[in-house]
Amino acid sequence: MKKHSTDSVLVQGGILAMAGLLTKLLGFLYRIPMANMLGEQGNGIYSVAFSIYNIALTLSSYSLPAAVSKLISERLGRGERRAAAQVFRAAMLFALLGGLAAFAVLFFGAGALETFYRRSGLARPLRVLAPTTLVVALLGVLRGWFQGRGNMGPTAVSQILEQVVNVAVSLVAAWQLTRLHAGTADAASYGAAGGTLGTLAGAAAALLFMLLLWNLAKSRRRRALPAPEPMIWRALLLTCIPMLLSQTIYQLGATVDDLLFGRAMEAQGMADTAAAALQGVYNSQYNQMTTLPVAITTAMAAALLPGIALLWSQGRRQEAMSKARTVIKLNMALAIPAAVGLAVLAGPIMDVLFPRLDTYRDLAAAMLEAGSAAVVFYALSTITASVLQGSGHVHRPAANAAAALILHTVLMAVLLWRTELGVWALIVGNVTFPLTLALLNCHAMGKLLGYRWEAARTFVLPCLVSVPMGLAAWGVSRGAAALSLPTSVGLVLAVAVAVGLYLPLLLRLGCFSPAELRELPMSRLFRRLAGRR
């Protein structure tokens, strides 16, 4: 376990990050044709359905992988193998009960939710998503079990398998149902339901894969799982509930926006189809682009949590903070240029990825330009929450998220009802919510953990290097357009120039210390780019 806690945290994080990035890219490969297939109205229904589904998923199981990996890592670090097995069994029972409850709410309450959200046709995709909550709950426990042992490989492979099946089934089902109901008032609703069917199929495939791996590992142990003792239940609940609350509040920000926006636009006399179309632009075009870089942070946070928990439980707090500092610095070094790149290349990105969604294309590009900073704040709030949870302060991220959500809700209500910002209010909220949460988490790390921020190398240097990178990317894109090259060619060239300029310059200027360079994935390449051996 020692190796897991020190040298391989970033390697395991890199495995999950690559898997997360690949699954996000696969997600784009199917969301782009599906978004074009469903149209603005269908995308609006689809995105609201997923927003509600994410809340149900969070309440039932979203915190389980992190909680299980933390508890198992701590117990294995102390040599308590029986207690680790009890954690797993208790978590499976918890997932079963939570998943069944979420299924019942989504399936039987779909009609009421459709009325509440003022979104006609919402019930169909919600009923398709309902059983997915149970499947994902059980899947999360199995992933947490492997992650708690420092093995991110099964989680990474299962994520890729899940997305591959999701892509195939979603595209076929959305196309078939849209075609069968073309010309009817329910075409958008059936298309959205077809898109959600792939989510269920992908989760089921991943669950079967993880069960197979777990059974193979179980057969090697040749011991039955011991029944969980009361103290195990208490530890699971005390860890899981704060994480659950933190993630629930995090997800509530999106569904609050959907709810308030729908009601505010209805009060202002906007047609339901127009409001759904604007929500589709925000959720399917803007949000999809900003969440892609955050997938790397989420994966790094998942890999960091058990390692931090193990080091902290062993009293190696200085080493834990050193690992946290390296991961935070790496995440900011990725998130900041990503935000700049999205801003300067927003127009070509929308042209290339969403060619059929041309009604609001200029609006979508302008939204991405204005709101790309959300990438940095979501990345920072995610990784800092993981550090606080791993160091035993599992309640603080939940309290911070609650405070941020209250401020966010008040701000959104004022902007939507007292101004004429309309969909632009969603952009303001999407930036200010993670910014508030990130600031609260950063303050808590300094106060509770004595964490000292290396502001110059963590934030300032990546920002400074991103300026010439962004100018170069913008210039290449504009130059390609002036030469009448295809927009896709100009976009690829701009990204290639940006990466080729940013990475060597950042490393040459000493963003990472020699010790940190040795810990990074592909450290030999990075040391060469930094001019070190």
C-alpha positions as CSV (number, residue, x, y, z in Angstrom):
1,M,0.0,0.0,0.0
2,K,2.9,2.4,0.5
3,K,3.7,2.5,-3.2
4,H,0.1,3.3,-3.9
5,S,0.1,6.2,-1.6
6,T,3.3,7.8,-2.8
7,D,4.8,7.1,-6.3
8,S,1.7,5.9,-8.1
9,V,-1.0,8.5,-7.1
10,L,-0.4,10.5,-10.3
11,V,0.1,7.4,-12.4
12,Q,-3.2,5.9,-11.3
13,G,-4.7,9.3,-11.7
14,G,-3.3,9.4,-15.2
15,I,-5.0,6.1,-16.0
16,L,-8.4,7.4,-14.8
17,A,-7.8,10.8,-16.5
18,M,-7.0,9.1,-19.8
19,A,-10.1,6.9,-19.5
20,G,-12.2,9.9,-18.5
21,L,-10.9,11.9,-21.4
22,L,-11.5,9.1,-23.9
23,T,-15.0,8.5,-22.6
24,K,-15.7,12.3,-22.9
25,L,-14.4,12.2,-26.5
26,L,-16.6,9.2,-27.3
27,G,-19.4,11.2,-25.7
28,F,-18.8,14.0,-28.1
29,L,-18.7,11.6,-31.0
30,Y,-22.2,10.5,-30.3
31,R,-23.6,13.6,-28.7
32,I,-22.8,15.7,-31.8
33,P,-24.7,13.6,-34.3
34,M,-27.4,13.0,-31.7
35,A,-27.7,16.7,-30.9
36,N,-28.0,17.4,-34.6
37,M,-30.6,14.6,-34.9
38,L,-32.7,15.7,-31.9
39,G,-32.7,19.4,-32.7
40,E,-32.9,22.2,-30.2
41,Q,-36.2,21.1,-28.7
42,G,-35.2,17.5,-28.3
43,N,-31.9,18.5,-26.8
44,G,-33.8,20.7,-24.3
45,I,-35.9,17.7,-23.1
46,Y,-32.9,15.4,-23.1
47,S,-30.7,17.8,-21.0
48,V,-33.4,18.5,-18.4
49,A,-34.1,14.7,-18.1
50,F,-30.4,14.2,-17.4
51,S,-30.3,17.0,-14.9
52,I,-33.1,15.4,-12.9
53,Y,-31.5,11.9,-13.3
54,N,-28.2,13.2,-12.0
55,I,-29.9,14.5,-8.8
56,A,-31.5,11.1,-8.3
57,L,-28.2,9.3,-9.0
58,T,-26.4,11.6,-6.6
59,L,-28.8,11.0,-3.8
60,S,-28.8,7.2,-4.3
61,S,-25.2,6.4,-5.1
62,Y,-22.9,9.1,-6.5
63,S,-20.8,9.3,-3.4
64,L,-20.3,5.6,-3.1
65,P,-17.1,5.1,-5.2
66,A,-15.3,7.9,-3.3
67,A,-16.6,6.8,0.1
68,V,-15.9,3.1,-0.4
69,S,-12.4,3.8,-1.8
70,K,-11.6,6.1,1.1
71,L,-12.8,3.6,3.8
72,I,-11.2,0.6,2.2
73,S,-7.9,2.3,1.7
74,E,-7.8,3.4,5.3
75,R,-8.5,0.0,6.6
76,L,-6.1,-1.8,4.3
77,G,-3.5,0.7,5.3
78,R,-4.0,-0.4,9.0
79,G,-4.0,-4.1,8.0
80,E,-7.7,-4.5,8.8
81,R,-8.7,-6.7,5.8
82,R,-11.9,-8.1,7.5
83,A,-13.1,-4.5,8.2
84,A,-12.4,-3.6,4.5
85,A,-14.6,-6.6,3.4
86,Q,-17.3,-5.5,5.8
87,V,-17.3,-2.0,4.3
88,F,-17.8,-3.5,0.8
89,R,-20.8,-5.6,1.9
90,A,-22.4,-2.7,3.8
91,A,-21.9,-0.4,0.7
92,M,-23.6,-3.0,-1.6
93,L,-26.7,-3.1,0.7
94,F,-26.7,0.7,0.8
95,A,-26.5,0.9,-3.0
96,L,-29.3,-1.6,-3.4
97,L,-31.7,0.3,-1.2
98,G,-30.7,3.7,-2.5
99,G,-30.9,2.6,-6.2
100,L,-34.4,1.1,-5.7
101,A,-35.7,4.2,-4.0
102,A,-34.3,6.4,-6.9
103,F,-35.8,4.1,-9.4
104,A,-39.3,4.4,-7.8
105,V,-39.1,8.2,-7.7
106,L,-38.1,8.6,-11.3
107,F,-40.3,5.9,-12.8
108,F,-43.6,6.6,-10.9
109,G,-43.0,10.3,-10.5
110,A,-42.1,11.0,-14.1
111,G,-45.4,12.6,-14.9
112,A,-45.4,14.9,-11.9
113,L,-41.8,16.0,-12.7
114,E,-42.8,16.8,-16.3
115,T,-45.5,19.1,-15.0
116,F,-43.3,20.6,-12.3
117,Y,-40.5,21.4,-14.8
118,R,-42.9,22.8,-17.4
119,R,-41.2,20.6,-20.0
120,S,-43.7,18.7,-22.2
121,G,-42.4,15.1,-23.1
122,L,-40.0,14.9,-20.2
123,A,-41.7,11.8,-18.7
124,R,-40.5,9.4,-21.4
125,P,-36.7,9.8,-21.0
126,L,-37.1,9.9,-17.2
127,R,-38.8,6.4,-17.2
128,V,-36.0,5.0,-19.4
129,L,-33.4,6.5,-17.0
130,A,-35.1,5.2,-13.9
131,P,-33.6,1.6,-13.7
132,T,-30.1,3.1,-14.5
133,T,-29.9,4.5,-11.0
134,L,-29.9,1.0,-9.5
135,V,-27.4,-0.3,-12.0
136,V,-25.0,2.7,-11.5
137,A,-25.3,2.4,-7.7
138,L,-24.1,-1.2,-7.7
139,L,-21.4,-0.3,-10.3
140,G,-20.1,2.5,-8.1
141,V,-19.5,0.2,-5.1
142,L,-17.5,-2.2,-7.3
143,R,-15.4,0.6,-8.7
144,G,-14.8,2.0,-5.2
145,W,-13.7,-1.5,-4.1
146,F,-10.9,-1.6,-6.7
147,Q,-9.9,2.0,-6.3
148,G,-9.5,1.6,-2.5
149,R,-6.8,-1.0,-3.4
150,G,-5.0,1.5,-5.6
151,N,-6.1,-0.2,-8.8
152,M,-7.8,2.2,-11.2
153,G,-7.5,-0.1,-14.2
154,P,-10.9,-1.9,-13.8
155,T,-12.7,1.5,-13.3
156,A,-11.0,2.9,-16.4
157,V,-11.8,-0.1,-18.6
158,S,-15.4,-0.2,-17.3
159,Q,-15.8,3.5,-18.1
160,I,-14.6,3.0,-21.7
161,L,-16.8,-0.1,-22.1
162,E,-19.8,1.8,-20.7
163,Q,-19.4,4.7,-23.1
164,V,-18.8,2.5,-26.2
165,V,-22.1,0.6,-25.5
166,N,-23.8,3.9,-24.7
167,V,-22.7,5.5,-28.0
168,A,-23.9,2.5,-30.1
169,V,-27.3,2.1,-28.4
170,S,-28.0,5.8,-28.0
171,L,-27.4,6.6,-31.7
172,V,-29.4,3.7,-33.0
173,A,-32.3,4.1,-30.6
174,A,-32.5,7.9,-31.0
175,W,-32.5,7.6,-34.8
176,Q,-35.1,4.9,-34.9
177,L,-37.5,6.5,-32.5
178,T,-37.1,9.9,-34.1
179,R,-37.7,8.4,-37.5
180,L,-40.8,6.4,-36.4
181,H,-42.4,9.4,-34.8
182,A,-41.3,12.0,-37.3
183,G,-43.9,14.6,-38.0
184,T,-45.7,14.1,-34.7
185,A,-45.8,16.4,-31.7
186,D,-43.9,13.7,-29.6
187,A,-41.0,13.2,-32.0
188,A,-38.6,15.2,-29.8
189,S,-39.7,13.3,-26.6
190,Y,-39.2,9.9,-28.2
191,G,-35.9,10.9,-29.6
192,A,-34.7,12.0,-26.2
193,A,-35.9,8.7,-24.7
194,G,-33.9,6.8,-27.3
195,G,-30.8,8.8,-26.4
196,T,-31.3,7.8,-22.7
197,L,-31.7,4.1,-23.5
198,G,-27.9,4.0,-24.3
199,T,-27.1,5.2,-20.8
200,L,-28.9,2.2,-19.3
201,A,-27.3,-0.3,-21.7
202,G,-23.8,1.1,-21.1
203,A,-24.2,1.0,-17.3
204,A,-25.5,-2.6,-17.5
205,A,-22.5,-3.7,-19.6
206,A,-20.0,-2.0,-17.2
207,L,-21.7,-3.6,-14.2
208,L,-21.4,-7.1,-15.8
209,F,-17.8,-6.5,-16.5
210,M,-17.0,-5.3,-13.0
211,L,-18.9,-8.3,-11.5
212,L,-16.8,-10.6,-13.5
213,L,-13.6,-9.1,-12.3
214,W,-14.8,-9.0,-8.7
215,N,-15.8,-12.6,-8.8
216,L,-12.3,-13.6,-10.2
217,A,-10.7,-11.7,-7.3
218,K,-13.2,-13.2,-4.8
219,S,-12.4,-16.7,-6.1
220,R,-8.7,-16.1,-5.4
221,R,-9.5,-15.1,-1.8
222,R,-11.8,-18.1,-1.2
223,R,-13.5,-16.5,1.7
224,A,-17.1,-15.4,2.2
225,L,-17.8,-11.8,2.9
226,P,-18.3,-11.1,6.6
227,A,-21.5,-9.4,7.7
228,P,-20.9,-5.7,8.4
229,E,-20.8,-4.8,12.1
230,P,-22.6,-1.7,13.5
231,M,-19.3,0.3,13.6
232,I,-18.8,-0.4,9.9
233,W,-22.3,0.9,9.1
234,R,-21.6,4.0,11.2
235,A,-18.3,4.7,9.4
236,L,-19.9,4.2,6.0
237,L,-22.8,6.6,6.8
238,L,-20.6,9.2,8.4
239,T,-18.4,9.2,5.3
240,C,-21.0,8.6,2.7
241,I,-23.7,11.1,3.8
242,P,-21.4,14.2,3.8
243,M,-20.0,13.2,0.4
244,L,-23.6,12.5,-0.8
245,L,-24.7,16.0,0.4
246,S,-21.7,17.6,-1.2
247,Q,-22.4,16.0,-4.6
248,T,-26.1,16.4,-4.3
249,I,-25.7,20.2,-3.8
250,Y,-23.2,20.3,-6.6
251,Q,-25.7,18.7,-9.0
252,L,-28.6,20.8,-7.6
253,G,-27.0,23.9,-9.1
254,A,-27.8,22.6,-12.6
255,T,-31.3,21.5,-11.9
256,V,-32.1,24.7,-10.1
257,D,-31.0,26.5,-13.2
258,D,-33.3,24.4,-15.4
259,L,-36.2,24.8,-13.0
260,L,-35.9,28.6,-12.5
261,F,-35.2,29.2,-16.2
262,G,-38.2,27.3,-17.4
263,R,-40.6,29.0,-15.0
264,A,-39.1,32.5,-15.6
265,M,-39.3,32.2,-19.3
266,E,-42.9,31.0,-19.0
267,A,-43.7,34.0,-16.8
268,Q,-42.2,36.3,-19.4
269,G,-44.4,34.8,-22.1
270,M,-41.7,32.8,-24.0
271,A,-43.0,29.7,-25.9
272,D,-42.2,26.3,-24.5
273,T,-40.4,25.2,-27.6
274,A,-38.2,28.4,-27.6
275,A,-37.3,27.9,-23.9
276,A,-36.5,24.3,-24.6
277,A,-34.3,25.2,-27.5
278,L,-32.3,27.7,-25.5
279,Q,-31.8,25.2,-22.7
280,G,-30.6,22.8,-25.4
281,V,-28.0,25.3,-26.6
282,Y,-26.8,25.9,-23.0
283,N,-26.7,22.2,-22.0
284,S,-25.8,20.5,-25.2
285,Q,-23.4,22.9,-26.8
286,Y,-22.0,25.2,-24.1
287,N,-22.0,22.8,-21.1
288,Q,-20.7,19.8,-23.1
289,M,-17.6,21.8,-24.1
290,T,-16.8,23.1,-20.6
291,T,-17.2,19.7,-18.9
292,L,-14.7,18.0,-21.2
293,P,-11.5,19.3,-19.5
294,V,-13.2,18.9,-16.0
295,A,-13.3,15.1,-16.7
296,I,-9.5,15.0,-16.2
297,T,-9.9,16.8,-12.8
298,T,-12.6,14.4,-11.7
299,A,-10.5,11.4,-12.6
300,M,-7.5,12.9,-10.8
301,A,-9.6,13.6,-7.7
302,A,-10.9,10.0,-7.6
303,A,-7.4,8.7,-7.8
304,L,-6.1,11.2,-5.2
305,L,-8.7,10.5,-2.5
306,P,-7.7,7.0,-1.3
307,G,-4.0,7.9,-1.4
308,I,-4.6,11.0,0.7
309,A,-6.8,9.1,3.1
310,L,-4.2,6.4,3.6
311,L,-1.3,8.9,4.2
312,W,-3.5,10.9,6.6
313,S,-4.6,7.9,8.6
314,Q,-0.9,6.9,9.0
315,G,0.1,10.3,10.2
316,R,2.1,11.2,7.1
317,R,0.4,14.5,6.7
318,Q,3.3,16.5,5.1
319,E,3.6,13.8,2.4
320,A,-0.2,13.9,1.8
321,M,-0.1,17.7,1.3
322,S,2.9,17.3,-1.0
323,K,0.9,14.9,-3.2
324,A,-2.1,17.2,-3.1
325,R,0.0,20.1,-4.2
326,T,1.4,18.3,-7.2
327,V,-2.0,17.1,-8.4
328,I,-3.6,20.6,-7.9
329,K,-0.8,22.2,-9.8
330,L,-1.2,19.7,-12.6
331,N,-4.9,20.2,-12.8
332,M,-4.5,24.0,-13.0
333,A,-1.8,23.6,-15.7
334,L,-4.4,21.7,-17.8
335,A,-7.6,23.6,-16.9
336,I,-6.4,27.2,-17.4
337,P,-5.1,26.7,-21.0
338,A,-8.2,24.7,-21.8
339,A,-10.4,27.6,-20.8
340,V,-8.4,30.0,-22.9
341,G,-8.5,27.6,-25.9
342,L,-12.3,27.2,-25.6
343,A,-12.7,31.0,-25.5
344,V,-10.5,31.9,-28.5
345,L,-11.7,28.9,-30.7
346,A,-15.4,29.0,-29.7
347,G,-16.7,29.9,-33.2
348,P,-14.8,27.2,-35.1
349,I,-15.7,24.6,-32.4
350,M,-19.4,25.3,-32.9
351,D,-19.1,25.2,-36.6
352,V,-17.2,21.9,-36.7
353,L,-19.0,20.0,-34.0
354,F,-22.6,21.2,-34.4
355,P,-23.1,21.9,-38.1
356,R,-26.9,21.3,-38.1
357,L,-27.6,23.4,-35.0
358,D,-27.2,26.6,-36.8
359,T,-30.2,28.6,-35.5
360,Y,-28.4,29.6,-32.3
361,R,-24.8,29.0,-33.5
362,D,-23.6,32.5,-32.9
363,L,-25.2,32.6,-29.5
364,A,-23.6,29.2,-28.5
365,A,-20.2,30.5,-29.6
366,A,-20.6,33.7,-27.6
367,M,-21.7,31.8,-24.5
368,L,-18.6,29.6,-24.7
369,E,-16.4,32.7,-25.1
370,A,-17.9,34.3,-22.0
371,G,-18.3,31.2,-19.8
372,S,-15.2,29.2,-20.5
373,A,-13.6,30.3,-17.2
374,A,-16.0,27.9,-15.5
375,V,-13.6,25.2,-16.5
376,V,-11.0,26.5,-14.1
377,F,-13.3,27.0,-11.2
378,Y,-15.0,23.6,-11.5
379,A,-11.6,21.9,-11.8
380,L,-10.3,23.7,-8.6
381,S,-13.5,23.1,-6.6
382,T,-13.5,19.4,-7.5
383,I,-9.9,18.7,-6.6
384,T,-9.9,20.7,-3.4
385,A,-13.1,18.9,-2.2
386,S,-11.3,15.6,-2.7
387,V,-8.3,16.8,-0.6
388,L,-10.5,17.9,2.2
389,Q,-12.5,14.6,2.2
390,G,-9.3,12.5,2.1
391,S,-7.9,14.4,5.0
392,G,-10.8,13.6,7.3
393,H,-12.9,16.8,6.8
394,V,-15.7,15.2,4.8
395,H,-18.3,17.6,6.2
396,R,-16.6,20.8,5.0
397,P,-17.1,20.4,1.2
398,A,-20.8,19.7,1.9
399,A,-21.1,22.9,4.0
400,N,-19.2,24.9,1.4
401,A,-21.4,23.6,-1.4
402,A,-24.6,24.4,0.5
403,A,-23.4,28.0,1.1
404,A,-22.5,28.3,-2.6
405,L,-25.8,26.9,-3.7
406,I,-27.8,29.3,-1.5
407,L,-25.9,32.3,-3.0
408,H,-26.3,30.8,-6.5
409,T,-30.1,30.3,-6.2
410,V,-30.6,33.9,-5.0
411,L,-28.5,35.3,-7.8
412,M,-30.2,33.2,-10.4
413,A,-33.7,34.2,-9.2
414,V,-32.7,37.9,-9.3
415,L,-31.1,37.7,-12.7
416,L,-34.0,35.7,-14.3
417,W,-36.9,37.6,-12.8
418,R,-35.5,41.1,-12.4
419,T,-33.4,41.4,-15.6
420,E,-33.7,40.6,-19.2
421,L,-30.6,38.5,-19.4
422,G,-32.5,35.4,-20.3
423,V,-30.2,32.5,-21.1
424,W,-27.1,34.7,-20.3
425,A,-28.1,34.5,-16.6
426,L,-27.3,30.7,-16.8
427,I,-23.8,31.6,-18.0
428,V,-23.3,34.0,-15.1
429,G,-24.5,31.4,-12.6
430,N,-22.3,28.6,-14.2
431,V,-19.2,30.7,-13.6
432,T,-20.0,32.2,-10.2
433,F,-21.2,29.0,-8.5
434,P,-18.0,27.0,-8.9
435,L,-16.0,30.2,-8.3
436,T,-17.7,30.6,-4.9
437,L,-17.2,26.9,-4.0
438,A,-13.5,26.9,-5.1
439,L,-12.8,30.0,-2.9
440,L,-14.5,28.4,0.1
441,N,-12.7,25.1,-0.3
442,C,-9.3,26.9,-0.8
443,H,-9.9,28.9,2.4
444,A,-10.8,25.7,4.3
445,M,-7.6,23.9,3.1
446,G,-5.5,26.7,4.4
447,K,-7.4,27.0,7.7
448,L,-7.9,23.3,8.5
449,L,-4.9,21.6,6.9
450,G,-2.3,24.4,7.0
451,Y,-2.0,24.2,3.3
452,R,0.3,26.8,1.7
453,W,-0.7,27.8,-1.8
454,E,2.1,28.2,-4.4
455,A,0.0,30.9,-6.2
456,A,2.8,31.9,-8.6
457,R,3.4,28.4,-10.0
458,T,-0.1,27.1,-9.6
459,F,-2.2,30.0,-11.1
460,V,-0.1,32.9,-12.3
461,L,2.4,31.1,-14.5
462,P,-0.2,29.0,-16.4
463,C,-2.2,32.2,-16.9
464,L,0.8,34.0,-18.3
465,V,1.8,31.2,-20.6
466,S,-1.8,30.8,-21.8
467,V,-1.8,34.3,-23.2
468,P,0.7,33.8,-26.1
469,M,-0.8,30.3,-26.5
470,G,-4.3,31.8,-27.0
471,L,-3.1,34.5,-29.4
472,A,-1.2,31.9,-31.5
473,A,-4.3,29.6,-31.6
474,W,-6.5,32.5,-32.6
475,G,-4.0,33.7,-35.3
476,V,-3.7,30.2,-36.8
477,S,-7.5,29.8,-36.9
478,R,-8.0,33.2,-38.5
479,G,-5.2,32.6,-41.0
480,A,-6.7,29.2,-42.0
481,A,-10.0,31.0,-42.6
482,A,-8.3,33.7,-44.7
483,L,-6.7,31.0,-46.9
484,S,-10.2,29.4,-47.3
485,L,-9.1,26.1,-45.6
486,P,-11.8,24.0,-44.1
487,T,-12.8,25.1,-40.6
488,S,-12.0,21.6,-39.3
489,V,-8.4,21.9,-40.6
490,G,-7.9,25.3,-39.1
491,L,-9.2,24.1,-35.8
492,V,-6.9,21.1,-35.7
493,L,-3.9,23.3,-36.7
494,A,-4.8,25.8,-34.0
495,V,-5.0,23.2,-31.3
496,A,-1.7,21.6,-32.4
497,V,0.1,25.0,-32.3
498,A,-1.4,25.8,-29.0
499,V,-0.2,22.5,-27.4
500,G,3.2,22.7,-29.0
501,L,3.7,26.3,-27.7
502,Y,2.2,26.0,-24.2
503,L,3.6,22.8,-22.8
504,P,7.4,23.4,-23.4
505,L,7.1,27.0,-22.4
506,L,5.4,26.2,-19.1
507,L,7.9,23.5,-18.3
508,R,10.9,25.6,-19.2
509,L,9.7,28.4,-16.9
510,G,9.7,26.0,-13.9
511,C,6.1,25.4,-13.2
512,F,7.0,22.0,-11.7
513,S,10.0,21.3,-9.5
514,P,12.4,18.5,-10.4
515,A,10.8,16.2,-7.8
516,E,7.3,16.9,-9.1
517,L,8.4,16.3,-12.7
518,R,9.6,12.8,-11.7
519,E,6.1,12.0,-10.3
520,L,4.2,13.1,-13.4
521,P,2.9,10.6,-15.9
522,M,5.2,10.4,-18.9
523,S,7.8,12.1,-16.6
524,R,10.7,11.3,-19.0
525,L,9.1,13.3,-21.8
526,F,8.3,16.2,-19.5
527,R,11.8,16.3,-18.1
528,R,13.2,16.6,-21.6
529,L,10.8,19.4,-22.5
530,A,11.8,21.2,-19.3
531,G,15.5,20.8,-20.3
532,R,16.2,18.3,-17.5
533,R,17.6,14.8,-17.6
